[in-house]
Amino acid sequence: MEPLTWTGSLSFLNLFFALAVGVFTIMLVGQILTSLFASEQPTSIRSDGTIATSAGIGGLANFALKVTFIAVIALSAVYLLAGVVMGTNAGIFGGIAQRLTPVWIGMLVIFVVSIKLKRSLGLYGKLFDSTVGMIGFALVLFWVLAGVMAGVFDLIVTHDSLSQASGMKNKLPGTPLRGAEDGEFQWYLLGGDNLARDVFSRLFKGAWTVVLIAPFATIFAFMVGITLGLPAGYYGGRLDTFLSFAANLILAFPVILLFYLLVTPEIVATGIPNYMAAVLFIFPVVFFGILLNSRYHTQPAIRTPLLIVVLGALVWVYLALISNEGYIISTKEYSILGLPQILDFYDMDPSILVVFVSVVFVNAPTVFRIVRGLALDIKTRDYVAAAQTRGEGPWYIMLWEILPNARGPLIVDFCLRIGYTTILLGTLGFFGLGLESESPDWGTTINTGRTLIRAYIHPLLPPAVSLLTLVLGLNLLADGLREESLRD
């Protein structure tokens, strides 16, 4: 079986694509130069007395830039659509495009529905009025869907991410798999790594690791920061002083050093991450309990059953998350507080738990300071004074008056913080901390590939580009949300 080329039978388009990209690059550089050095645009007075401005060289460069950009996008769409239909007949790109068909369908459906209903979707709907926000959302959505499809439904990957194939060590992209059986995918689309594992499959399994940890760890960090930051800013006094001192004490440590201390085997063996999980993971339970109680405290007929159902479910999930092998605290030396099997329906991998707790612990103080600052500002507003005049309780004011009016900055920071968390996960994996050495996460894969970077770049480049595009998408998404939230 012959190795795949990058574009297969679509290779006749390569020259046109290269020309379009080349001209686009030249026009982009030209536009930057003309914007820096061009003189004022010539003007003339029309017969009706109005002033006409000539576009000049800058206008022509801008027009050419738009045309070439459209040409690049159109040719990219041709590659993509032809690849989905033709598969490996369209080369490596075609094989990848076809494997990602569920992702393309999911993105198309979400974009069509969101654009159609954007006027009734609040801030999320307004995001589709921002070009930057849409690009960022598309990048983030791609990796979220790809991670879920690969990690949960196993639809994208072509081979097991840990399995090794004979003769595939460091093989180039498009190399046919030796001895492939019937029904087995016959190529390593992005080549093999130094242990003869499929780079393509490990790339998208690694996306699932990022999607699983980064957003949820950030949510937990926000739960901690909001639950502590609101009363610190609202009440002030000794409570504010104590909580601010604790937050500053944590922030005083260098982040990498703090991560290193938390994930070292000696610290893990003491059970400290388990104790930290037991404390940090209780904050969502506390937050939603106070949220619902403050909202329905005057309606006990609604409040009581609602609290029983919601808190019961949250406590169940809480016990399942912090427990391991049926125990609340479980180390090699001792175990504490055994649980019935019904309460321990999910065992989080110990290495993931350590990283998860570390990310929450490091991010929570920064969120606390943001929420505290917003609460200090918003509590002086007239609508807060009106709620106090109505006799509303402090927690009602904090959660139902102050917090909703702070959502704009918090949503933007949430997107940015997921990006920071993604970088932190990559950094931990790169240094071999936290996750297992065989983990397909991007940081570990980059660290493994760097040792042979001079000879083989293909195992290193895909996870590095993936990390870059996801963080870029999160930053663009945050910019789009900030832009739209400022218009409210």
DORODREN-21404 format. One record per residue: y, z, x of N, C-alpha, C, O in turn. Coordinates in steps of 0.2 Angstrom, whole numbers, plus 2048, in hexadecimal, padded with zeros to 3 digits. Example, Ala and Ser with C-alpha at 12.3 -4.5 7.8 and 13.67 -1.06 7.14 Angstrom:
! DORODREN-21404
7E48278427EA82783E7F08278427EF82A8477F58238407FB824844800827840806828843
This chain:
! DORODREN-21404
7FA80080480080080080680080480780480980B7FC8038117FB80781680180581680380081A80380A81F8088098248058058267FF80582880980182D8077FD83480680183580A8068388017FF83E8018028438057FD8418077F88498057FF84E8097FB84F8067F485080A7EF8508007F48527FC7EE84D7F77EB84D7F47E68477F67EF8427F27ED8447EB7EB8487E77EE8437E97E58447E27E284C7E17E084E7DC7DF84F7E77E18577E67DF85B7E67E68617E77E68577E47EB85B7E47F28607DE7F28657DF7F68607D97ED8657D47ED86C7D77EB8717D47EC86C7DD7E88727E07E68757E47EB87B7E67EB8727E57F18747EA7F687B7E77F987F7EB7FB87B7E07FA8817DE7FD8877DF7F988C7E07FC8867DD7F388C7DE7EE88E7E67EE8947E77EE8897EA7EE88B7F17EE88E7F37F48937F77F488C7F17FA88F7F38008967F080089B7F38038977EA7FE89E7E77FE8A37EB7F98A87ED7FB8A07ED7F38A47F17EE8A67F87F28AC7FA7F18A17FB7F58A38027F88A88017FE8AC8057FF8A77FB8028AB7FA8078B27F98058B77FC8088B37F58008BA7F37FE8BD7F97FA8C37FA7FB8B97FD7F78BB8037F38BE8087F98C380B7F88BA8097FE8BC80D8048C380B8078C780F8088C38048088C980180B8CF8028068D58048098CE8018008D48027FB8D68097FA8DC80B7FA8D180E7FB8D38157FA8D78178008DC81B7FF8D58158068D981780C8E081380C8E581680E8E080D8098E680A8088EB80D8048F180D8058E880F7FE8EC8137F98EF8197FC8F581B7FB8EB81D8008EE8238038F38218088F88258088F281C80C8F881A8118FE81880D90381A80F8FD81480890381180590781780190D81780190381C7FF9078227FB90A82680190F82A7FF90882680790C82A80C91282680F91782981191182081091681C81491A81781091F81481291881680991C81080592381380492481980292780E80392E81080192F8107FA92A80F7F69358117F79368117F093480B7ED9358057F093280B7E79308057E39368017E193B8047DF9367FA7E293C7F77E093D7F77D89387F77D59437F77D69457F77CF9497F27CD94D7EF7D29497F07C794E7EB7C49507EC7BD94C7F07BA9567EA7BB9587EB7B49577E57B09597E07B19537E77AA9527E27A59587E07A195D7E37A29577DA79D95D7D879995F7DD7949647DD79295A7E179295B7E678D95E7ED79095F7F278C95F7ED7969627F379995D7F879C95F7FD79F9577F779B9527FB79D9507FA7A59517F47A794D7FF7A894C7FE7AF9447FC7B09408007AD9437F77B493C7F57B593A7F77BC93E7F57C19347FA7BD9327FB7C492C7F77C69287F67C292D7F47CC9277F07CE9227F57D19237FA7D591B7F37D09167F77D29167F77DA9147FC7DD9177F17DD9177F17E59107F17E790B7F07E49107F37EE9097F37F19057F87EF8FF7F87EE9087FE7EE9048047EB9018037E48FB8057E39047FF7E09017FD7DA8FC7F97DA8F77F97D78FC7F47DF8F77EF7E08F17F37E38EB7F17E18F27F77E88EC7FB7EB8E97FF7E58E38007E68ED8027E18EA8067DC8E68027D78E08047D58E87FC7D58E47F87D18DE7F67D48D87F67D18DE7F47DB8D87F27DE8D37F87DF8CD7F77DF8D67FD7E08D18037E08CE8057DA8C88067DA8D18047D48CE8057CE8C87FF7CD8C38017CA8CA7F97CE8C57F47CD8BF7F57D28B97F47CF8C07F77D88BA7F87DC8B67FE7DA8B07FE7DB8B98037D88B68097D68B18077D08AC8097CF8B48037CB8B08017C58AA7FD7C78A57FE7C58AB7F97CC8A67F57CF8A07F97D289A7F87D18A27FE7D689D8037D98998067D38938077D489D8097CE89A80C7C98958087C588F80A7C38978027C48937FD7C088D7FB7C48877FB7C188D7FA7CA8877F87CE8837FE7CF87D7FD7CF8858047CF88180A7CF87D80B7C987880D7C98818097C387D80A7BD8788047BC8738067B98797FF7BF8747FA7BF86D7FC7C38687FB7C186F7FF7C98698027CD8658077C985F8077C986980B7C58668117C286280E7BC85C8107BB86580A7B88618077B285B8037B48568047B185C7FF7B98577FB7BB8517FF7BE84B7FE7BD8538047C284E8097C484A80D7BF84480E7C084E80F7BA84A8127B484580E7B183F8107AF8478077B08428027AD83D8007B28378007B083E7FF7B883A7FC7BD8368017C18317FF7C48388077C283580C7C683580A7CD83A8087D082F80B7D182F80A7D882F8027DA8308017DF82F7FE7D58307F77D68387F67D88397F17DC83C7FA7D68437FA7D98447FF7DF8498017E083E8007E283F8047E983F80C7E783D80E7E284180F7ED8428177EC8478197E784581D7E384C8157E78518177E284E8167DB85081A7D684B8117DA8488107D38438157D18428177CC83E8177D683A81C7D583D8237D383B8267CF8428257D784682B7D684982A7CF84982F7CB84C8257CD8508247C784B8257C184C8287BC8458227C28408227BC83D8297BC83C82B7B683C82D7C18398347C183F8387BD83D83D7BA8458367BE84A83A7BB84C8387B485183A7B18488347B184A8327AA84B8377A58508377A184783D7A58498427A08508457A185384779D8528457A88588487A985E8437A68638467A385D83D7A78628387A586283879D86883879A85D83979A85D83979386084079086484078C85F84579486284C79286984B79386D84E78F86C84979887384879A87684479587C84579287383E79387683978E87783D78787C83C78487284078587284377E87784977E87B84977A87884D78487D85278488484F78488885278188584A78888B84778888D84478289384578088984077F88B83D77888C84277389184177088884777288984C76D89085076F89385276A89185277589785677789D8527768A285577389D84C7788A38487778A584776F8AA84776D89F84676B8A08457648A384B7618A784A75C8A18517638A38577608A885B7648A98617628AB8587698AF85C76D8B585F76A8B786576C8B885D7648BD8607618BB86775E8C086A75C8B586875D8B386E75A8AF87375E8AC87775C8AF8717658AB87576A8B087976E8AE87B7748B687A76C8BB87F7708BC87C7778BD8767788BC88177C8BE87F7838B987A7868BA87678A8B287B7848AD8767878AE86F7848AE86B7888B186E77E8B286877C8B886577F8B885F7808BD8697818C38677848C186478B8C586078E8BC86778E8BA8657958B985D7958BA85A79A8B785A7908B68537908BC84F78F8BC84878F8C285278F8C884F7908CB84E7978D084B7988C785279B8C98527A28C484E7A68BE84F7A68C68497AA8C28457AE8BE8497B38B88487B58C284D7B78BF8517BC8BA8567B98B58577BC8BC8597B38B785E7B08B085A7AE8AB85D7AF8B18547AB8AB8507A98A784E7AF8A084F7AF8AA84D7B58A684B7BB8A28517BD89C8517BF8A68577BE8A385D7C089D85F7BB8988617BD89E85F7B48998607B089385C7B088D85E7B08948567B288E8517B288A8537B88848537B888D8557BE8898577C488685D7C388085E7C58898627C08858687BE8808677B987A86A7BA8818637B487C8627AF87685F7B28708607B087785A7B68728577BA86D85B7BD86785B7BC8708607C186B8657C586886A7C086386C7C286C86C7BB8698717B686386D7B385D8707B38648677B085E8647AD8598627B28538637B085A8607B785585E7BC8518657BE84B8647BF85586A7BF8518707C184D8737BC8478757BD84F8737B584B8757B08458707AF83F8727AE8468697AF8418657AE83B8667B48358657B283D8677BA8398677BF83586E7BF82F86F7C08398747BE83687A7BF83387D7B982E8807B983587B7B383287D7AC82D8787AA82787A7A882F8727A982A86D7A68268697AB8228657A98288697B18248657B682485E7B581F85B7B682A85B7B382A8547B182D8507B782B84A7B78318527BB83484E7C083084D7C782F8487C982D8537C982A8537CF82484E7CF82084D7CA82284C7D581D8477D681784A7D98118487D88188507DD8128537E081485B7E081985D7DF80F85F7E18108667E28148677E88138647ED81986C7E781E86D7EC81B8707F281E8707F88158747F18128777F780C8747FA80A8757FF80A86E7F780486B7F98068667FF80B8647FF80186680480286280A7FD85C8097F785D8077FF85680B7FB85080B7FA84E8127FE84E8167F484C8137F184A81A7F584481C7F683F8187F88448227FB83E82580283D82380583882480584281F80C84181C81184581F81784681D81084882581484C82981A84882B81984382F82084A82982684782B82783F82A82A83B82D82383D82582383682382A83482082D83881C82C82E82183282C81E83282B81782D82A81483882A81383882980C83582380A83581E80E83182380582D81D80282781C80582381780482482180981E82080C81882180781882680381381C80780E81D80280982380480882480A8078277FF80382C8007FB82A8017F98267FE7F982D8077F282B8097ED82E8047ED8348037E882A8027E382C7FE7E582E7F77E28337F47EA82B7F47ED82D7EE7E782C7E87E58267E87E68317E47E18307DF7E482D7D97EA82C7D87E082A7D47E28277CE7E782C7CA7E58327C97EC82A7C87F182F7C47F68337C87FA8367C67F58337CF7F98367D37FF8327D67FD82C7D78058347D680A8307D980982E7E08078327E480A8287E18078257E780C8247ED80B8227F28128277EC8178277F281A82E7F381B8327EE81D8307F88218357FA8288327FA82A82F7FE82C8327F483282F7F38378307F883B82C7FB8388377FA83D8397FF83983B80683C83E80A83383980783083A80D82C84180D82C84480882984381282684981382984D81882D84B81D82985481882C85881C82785A82282285782382985F82682586082C81E86382B81A86482F81D86582481786882281386381D80F86581A81585D81D81285881981385981280F85780E81885C81081A85D80981F85880682385680A81F8578008238527FD82A8557FC82B8597F982F8517FF8368547FF8398537F983D8577F683784D7F583A84C7EE8388527EA83C8557E68328547E982F8597E58328607E78348647E28338617ED8368687EF83D8687EE84086D7EC8418627EE8488627EC8498647E584D8687E48458627E08468647D984386A7D884686E7D383E86C7DB83C8737DA8418787DD84287D7DA8448767E284987A7E584F87B7E08538807E08518757DC8568757D785587B7D285987E7D084E87B7D084C8807CB84E8877CE85088C7CA84C8897D484E88F7D78558917D78578967D585988C7D886188D7D886388E7D08678937CF86088A7CC86288B7C58608917C28638947BD85A8947C485789A7C285B8A07C485C8A57C085E8A07CA8618A67CD8688A67CC86B8AB7CA86C8A07CF8738A07CF8768A27C887B8A77C887589E7C38798A07BD8778A77BA87C8AA7B88718A97BA86F8AF7B78728B57BB8748BA7B98718B47C28748BA7C687C8BA7C587E8C07C587F8B57C48868B57C38888B87BC88C8BC7BC8848B77B78848BA7B18848C17B18888C57AE87F8C47B587E8CB7B58838CE7B98868D37B88868CA7BE88C8CD7C28928CD7BE8968D27BE8938C97B98988C97B48978CF7AF89C8D27AD8918D07AD8908D67A98928DC7AC8958E17A98908DD7B28928E37B689A8E37B789D8E97B689D8DE7B98A48DE7BA8A88DF7B48AD8E27B48A68DC7AF8AA8DD7A88A98E47A68AE8E77A38A38E67A68A28ED7A38A58F27A78A88F77A48A68F27AD8AA8F77B18B18F57B28B68F97B28B38EE7B28BA8EC7B38BE8ED7AD8C48EF7AE8BC8EC7A78C08EE7A18C38F57A18C98F67A08BE8FA7A18C19017A08C59037A68CA9077A68C39007AC8C89027B28CF8FF7B18D39037B38D08F97AF8D68F67AD8DA8F97A78E08FA7A78D68FB7A28D98FD79C8DB90579C8E090679A8D690979F8D891079F8DC9127A68E09167A58DA90E7AB8DE9107B18DC9177B48D79197B28E191A7B78DF9217BA8DA9227BF8D991E7C38D69287BE8D19297C38CB9257C28C89237C78CA9237BC8C491E7BB8C59177BF8C19157C38CB9157BE8CD90F7C28CD9107C98CB90B7CD8D09157CC8D09177D38C89177D68C79147DB8C491B7D28BD91B7D58B99157D58B69137DA8BA9117CF8B690A7CF8B99057D48B59027D78C09057D48C39017D98C19027E08C08FE7E48C09097E28BE90B7E98B79097EA8B69067EF8B390A7E58AC9087E68AB9007E78A78FE7EB8AF8FC7E38AF8F57E48B28F37EA8AF8EE7EE8B78F67ED8BA8F47F38B58F67F98B58F37FE8B18FB7F88AD8FE7FD8A78F87FE8A58F78048A58F57F88A08F07F98A38EA7FC89F8E78008A98E87FA8AC8E27FC8AE8E28048AF8DD8078AE8E98068B08E980D8AA8E78128AC8E68188A48E780F89F8E481489F8DD8148A08DA80F89D8DA81A89D8D381A8978D18168918D48168988CB8128938C980D88C8C88108878CA80E88C8C48168858C28198828C881B87C8C981B8868CD81E8838D38218808D781B87A8DA81C8838D88168818DB81087B8D880D8768DC80B87B8D280D8748CE80A86F8D080F8698D180D8708CF81686B8D081A8688D781A8628D881A86C8DC81986A8E38188658E48128608E78128678E180C8648E180685D8DE8068598E080285C8D88098568D58098528D680F84C8D280F8538DA81384F8DB8198488DE8168498E28128438DD81983C8E081783C8E88178398EB8138408EB81C8408F281C8448F58168418FA8148498F281484D8F480E8498F38088488F78048468ED8088418EB80283C8F080183A8F27FB8398F28078338F78068358FE80483090180183B90080483D90680283E9067FA83E90C7F783E9007F783F9007F08469007ED8489007E784B9007F28529007F08548FA7EC8578FB7E78528F47ED8538EE7E88518F07E18548EE7DC84B8F37E18488F57DA84D8FA7D684E8F97D084F8FF7DA8549037D785A9007D585D9027D085D8FC7DA8638F87D88628F47D28678F37CE85C8F17D185B8ED7CB85B8F17C585E8EF7C08588F77C58588FB7C085F8FD7BD8608FE7B78648FE7C286B9007C186F8FA7BE8728FA7B986E8F47C28738EE7C18718EB7BA8758E87B786A8EA7B98688E77B38698EA7AD8688E77A786B8F17AD86C8F47A78738F27A48748F479E8778EF7A887E8EE7A587E8E97A08828EA79B87A8E47A087B8E079A8798E379387B8E278E8748E87948728EC78E8788F078C8798F078687B8F37908818F778F8878F378C88A8F57878888ED78F88D8E978D88C8E77858918E87818868E47848858E277D8858E87788878E77728828ED77A8828F37768898F577488B8F676E88E8F67798958F87778988F277389C8F476F8978EC77589A8E67728998E676A89D8E67668928E77688918E77618938ED75E8958ED7588928F37618948F975E89C8FA75D89E8FC7578A08F77618A78F77608A98F275B8AE8F37578A58ED75A8A78E87558A58EA74E8A98E974989F8EE74D89D8EF74789C8F77458988F97418A08FB7498A09027488A29047418A090A73F8A690073E8A89027378A38FF7328A490172C89E8FC7348998F972F8928FB73188E8F773489090173088A90473388490073087E9007338848FD72A87F8FA72787D8F372B8778F172B8828F172E8818EB73387F8ED73A87B8EA73D8838F273C8838F474387C8F77458798F574A8798FB7418738FE74386D8FA74486A8FA74986C8F573F8668F17408678EC7468638EA74986E8EA7468708E574C86F8E875286C8E57578718EE7538708F175A8688F375B8668F27618658F475685D8F575785A8EF75A8568EF75F85C8E97578588E375885B8E175F8578DF7648618E07608648DE7668628E276C8608E07728648E976C8628ED77185B8EE7738598EE7788578ED76D8508ED76E84D8E87738498E87778508E277184E8DC7758508DC77C84D8DA7808578DE77D85A8DF7838568E47888558E278E8548E97858508EE78984A8EC78B8478ED7908478E87868408E57888418E078E83D8E17928468DC78D8478D77938488DB7998468D979F84D8E079984F8E479E8498E87A28488E77A88448EA79E83E8EE7A183A8E87A48368EA7A98398E27A18358DD7A48388DB7AB8348D97AF83F8DA7AB8428D87B18418DD7B78408DB7BD8428E37B68428E87BB83B8EA7BD83A8ED7C38368E97B98308EB7BA82C8E67BF82D8E07BF8278E97C28238E47C681C8E77C681B8ED7C88178E37C48108E57C480F8EB7C080B8F07C18138EC7BA8128F17B58168F77B78158FC7B381A8F87BC81E8FE7BE8258FC7BF8278F77C18299017BD8319007BD8328FF7C58368FB7C78309047C98319037D082A9027D48269077D38298FD7D78238FC7DA8248F97E28278F47E38228FD7E68228FB7ED81B8FC7F08168FD7ED81A8FA7F78138FB7FA8119027FA80B9037FB8169077FB81490E7FC8139127F580F9167F58179107F08179147EA8199107E481C90B7E58179127DE81990F7D881C9157D381991A7D38219137CF8249187CA8249157C382690F7C28229197BE8239177B78209117B582290C7B58199127B481590C7B181790A7AA81990F7A68179047A88199017A28138FE79E80E8FB7A28128FE79880D8FB79480E8F37958138F17978098EF7958098E879680E8E57928118E079480E8E778B8138E478781A8E478981E8E078781C8E978D8238EA78F8248E679682A8E679881F8E479981F8E179F81D8DA79F8188D87A28208D679A81E8CF79981F8CA79E81D8C479E8248CC7A38268C77A88268CB7AF82A8D07AF8238C87B48248CB7BB8288C67BF8268C17C182E8C97C18338C57C58308C57CC82E8CA7CF8308BF7D082D8BF7D78318C47DB8388C47DA82E8C87DF8328CD7E38378CA7E783D8CD7E88368C57EA83B8C27EE8418BF7EA8478C07ED8408BD7E48458BA7E08498C07DE84F8C07DD8468C67DC8498CC7DA84E8CF7DF8548D17DD84C8CF7E58508D17EB8568CD7EB85C8D07EC8568C67EB85B8C27EC8608C37E58668C37E685D8C37E08618C47D98658CA7D986B8CA7D88628CF7DB8668D67DB86B8D57E18718D87E086A8D27E686F8D27EC8758CE7E987A8D07EB8748C87E68798C47E387D8C87DE8838C87DF87A8CB7DA87E8CF7D58828D57D88888D67D687F8D87DD8828DE7E08888DB7E488E8DF7E48888D67E788E8D37EB8938D07E78998D17E88918CD7E18968C97DD89A8CE7D889F8CD7D68968D37D68998D87D18A08DB7D28A48DB7CE8A18DD7D98A78E07DA8AD8DB7DA8B38DD7D78AC8D57DB8B18D07DB8B38CF7D48B98CE7D28AE8CE7CF8AF8CD7C88B38D37C58B78D27C18B18D97C88B48DF7C58BC8DF7C78C08E17C28BD8DD7CD8C58DD7CE8C88D87CA8CE8D97C88C58D27C98C88CD7C58C98CF7BD8CF8CF7BB8C48D27BB8C58D57B48CA8DB7B38CD8DB7AF8C98DF7B88CE8E57B88D58E27B88DA8E47B58D78DD7BD8DE8DA7BD8E08D77B68E58D87B48DB8D37B38DD8D07AD8DE8D67A78E28D57A38DA8DB7A78DB8E07A38E18E47A38E58E679F8E38E57AA8EA8E87AB8F08E47A88F58E77A68EF8DD7A98F48D97A68F48D879E8F98D979B8EE8D779C8EE8D67948EF8DC7908F18DB78A8ED8E27938EE8E878F8F58E978D8F78ED7888FA8E67909018E778E9038E27899098E27878FF8DE7879018D87829028DC77B9008E17799068D87779078DA7709018DB76B9018E07688FC8D676C8F78D77688F28DD7698EE8DF7658F28DF76F8EF8E57718F28EB76E8EF8F076B8F98EB76E8FD8F176B8FB8F17648FB8F67608FB8EB7618FA8EA7598F38ED7588F28F17538EE8EC75C8E78EE75B8E78F675C8E38F97588EB8F97608EB9007618EF90375B8ED9087598F38FF7588F79027528F290274C8F39067488EE8FD74C8E98FD7468E49037478E09047428E390674D8DF90B74E8D89097518D390D7508D89037548D29017578D090575D8D49077608CA90675E8C79097648C890676A8C990076B8C89097708C99067778C59017788C78FC77B8BE9027778B98FD7798BA8F77748B88F17768BC8F776E8BD8F276A8C38EE76D8C38E776D8C88F176F8CE8EE7728CC8EA7788CE8E47798C88ED77C8C68EA7838C28E47828C38DF7858BD8E577D8B88DF77C8BA8DA7778B78D47788BE8DC7728BF8D776D8C78D576D8C98D07698CB8D87718D28D57728D48D37798D68CE77A8D28D777E8D38D57858CF8D07888D18CB78A8C88D17878C38CD78A8C48C67888C38C178C8C48C47818C58BD77F8CB8BA7818CB8B47838D08BE7838D68BB7858D68BA78D8DB8B77908D18BC7908D08BB7978CB8B67998C98B579E8C88B37938C28AE7948C48A97998BF8A679C8CA8A67998CC8A079D8CA8A17A48C689E7A78CE8A67A78CD8A77AE8C68A97B08C38A87B58C28AD7AB8BC8AF7AC8B78A97AC8B28A97B08B88A57A88B389F7A78B489B7AE8AF8987B18BA89A7B08BB8967B68B889A7BC8B58967C08B98A07BD8B68A47C28AE8A47C28AB8A47C78AC8A47BC8A48A47BB8A289D7BE89C89E7C18A58987BD8A28917BF8A38917C789E88F7CB8A98947CA8A98947D18A48997D48A28987D98A389E7D189F8A37D38978A17D48948A37D889589D7CF88F89A7CF88E8967D58898957D98948927D789488E7DD8938927E388F8917E88978987E389689D7E988F89F7EA88D8A07EF88C8A17E48868A47E488189E7E787C8A07EA8828987E587D8937E787E8927EF8798927F28848937F18858937F98818997FC87E89880188289E7F987F8A57FB8778A47FB8748A68008748A17F686D8A07F686B89B7FB86689D7FF86F8967FC86D89180286E89580986A89380D87389980987489D81086E8A181186B8A281786C8A580C8668AA80D8608A680E85C8A881385F8A080B85989C80C85989981385489981785F89781586089481C85E89A82285B8988278608A082185E8A58258588A88248568AD8288548A681F84D8A881E84D8AF81B8498B381C8528B18178538B88148518B780D8538B280984E8BC80A84D8BD8038478B98008418BB7FF8488B27FF8428AE7FC83D8AD80283E8AD8088378AB7FF8318AA8038328A480883689F80682F8A480E83089E81282D89880F83089281282989880B82689280882A88F80282988A7FE82F8938008338927FA83788B7FB8398898008378877F583A8807F68428807F584587B7F48458877F584C8877F484F8837F984D8827FF8568817F885987C7FC85B87F80385A87C80885D88580385E88880A85888980E85988781485388B80C84C88B81084B88481284988381884B87F80E84A87880F84E87581584C87281985587781485987581985887882085887582585687E82085488282684E87F82984E87E82F84987D82584387A82884487382B84287183084986F82884A86982A84E86883084E86383385386D83185786D83785486D83D85786A84284E86F83E84B87084484986984784886884D84886484384685D84584C85884384A85284285285A84285785684085885084485A84B84285785184B85984B84F85484584E85583F84F84E84784C84884284B84784084484683A84284884583F84784383884C84783484C84D83485184383185684682D85484682585884A82284F84282384E84281C84B84881984D84981384884D81C84785481984D85881884D85C81385285781C85885B81C85D85981786085D81485E85281786484F81486485080C86985280985E84F80985E8508018608577FF8658577FB85D85D8028608637FF86786580186A8687FD86986280787086380987586080487A8638028738598028788567FE8778597F787C8597F387185B7F587185E7EE8758647EE8788667E98758697F387986F7F388086D7F28848707EF8828687F68898657F688B8637EF8918657ED88785F7EC88985C7E58898617E088E8617DC8858667E088586C7DB88B8707DC88E8717D788D8727E28938767E38998727E189E8757DE89986C7E389F8687E28A08677DA8A58677D789A8667D789A8667CF89D86C7CC8A186C7C789B8727CF89D8787CC8A58797CD8A887B7C98A78777D38AE8777D48B28737D08B78757CE8B086C7CF8B38687CB8B386A7C48B88697C08AE86D7C18AD8707BB8B28757BA8B58767B58B387A7BF8B887F7BE8BF87D7BE8C387F7BA8C08777C28C78747C28C88717BB8CE8727B88C386E7B88C486B7B18C58717AC8CA8707A88C28767AC8C287B7A88C987F7A98CD8817A48CB8807AF8D28837B08D787E7AD8DC8817AA8D78787AE8DC8737AC8DC8737A48E28737A28D78747A18D787479A8D987B7978DC87B7928D788079A8D98877988E08887988E388C7948E388579D8EB88679E8EE8827998F48847978EB87E7958EF87A7908EE87E7898F287C7848EA8837898E98877838F088B7818F088F77C
